[in-house]
Amino acid sequence: MCYGAPVNALKEWMTPLAVVVGLIVVGVAVRAVILKRSATPAEGQGTEQWTQPSATGGGGPGGGPAATPAESSPGARPADEFNQPTEDGSDFDWEEKHHPKLPYPKDATPTAEVKTNGPRGTAQFPLDDMVTIPAGDMWMGDDAIPTAGPRRRVFVKAFKIDRYEVTTERYHKFIEGTTHRAPQLMEPWARLYSWRERKPIRGTEKEPVVLVDAEDAAAYCAWAKKRLPTEAEWEKAARGPSGNTWPWGNTWDSRKANTVLRLSGPLATPAEYLKFVDSRPPDAEARPLPSGSFPEDKSPYGVFDLHGNVAEWVHGAFEPYEGGDPKASALYGRPGVRVARGCSTGNRDFAAPSAARFPYPTNHRDSTIGFRCAADATD
C-alpha cells in the first residue's frame, strides 16, 4: 500500500495550521498583558499597591458578597503604610478607622416612600452644563464632626461648577482623545463597572464615571480645560448661601438622594445597616444611577447629586481647618491622601452632612467615587 501521497498532503496542511494556532496563542498572551497593564496605575499616578478585600467584594451594599461589620465599605483597600494588618492578622479597614462615625438622623419619610428600584426622574439640563456660583461668604464646617470643625464663615470667589457629576459618556471622549488609562480593575467586584477595550459597559453612558482615582479626575478636568473644585467651592455649591445641612435643606429625607436607603428603606442605627448588608437579596444592588435620577437631590444653586449617587474627589491635601484640632485625624498632612465629598450608594454614613470630609489614598478606585469639575468664573 502507498502512504506517501496522503502523508505529504497532511504535512502540507499541518504547517499552516500550526502557524495559525501559534499566532492565536501569541495574540491571546499579548492581549492579557495589555489588559493587565491597563488595570494598573499609569506612570505618575500613584505607586501604592492595592489588595482585594476579602469579604466585601468591593461593592458594599451593592457590589459583591455580604460585608462583615469590619468590612462594610466598598472598594479595594490600599496596602500602604496607613493600611497595616491588625494584630489578629485581618485586613485593616480604612473607612472604619478614618471616616467619621455619625449618628443617623430621624427620617422624614415612611419606608414605602423611600424604597425604589429605579430612578425617580431624569436630568433636567444638559449633562455637560455648568452653574455659576457667585462670590460671597458661606458657612463652612461642622462642629459635630471632628475633622470638619470649626464651623465658620469663609469667603469664596465666584466660580463655575458642573451641574452634574461627570458621566461615563463624557469621560469616554477623554479616553478616546488621549492615552490615559481607562476605568478598569481586574477584580471580581469591579466586573459591573470595568471598561473593556477602552470602552464603557453599554447602558452606563449616563451614569457617573467610577473606578477613577484623584489623579484620573484631575487629568480629565485639565483635558476639559477645567479643574477639580476646592473643598470650599464644593461645600458652597452643596450648602448654598444659608449653609444647609444637606443640599435640599436642614431636614433629613432619604427619598431625595440615591443612597443605600432606596433598597433598604429607612435605617435607624448602624446595626440595622449591617443587618441589611448581610441579608440583602442578590439583586439588591445599590449602584449609581444616571445623573439627575433624583431631581430633589439639588442644592439652592441648582447643582444635582451632591449628596447621593457617588462621592466626589476634590482638590487639595487633607489638612485640618484653620482653628481645627490638628490631632483629629492621623492622616492630616500625610502625602498621598486626598478628600472625597458627598455620600454614595455604598456609604455607611449615608446621611452625613455636606460638611463631612472622607479621606482616601490618592490612588483609591472603587465603584462609589466619581467627580465633577469646576472652573474660575469669567466676566
Order of alpha helices (4+ residues) and beta strands (2+ residues): alpha-beta-beta-alpha-alpha-beta-beta-beta-beta-alpha-alpha-alpha-alpha-alpha-beta-beta-beta-beta-beta
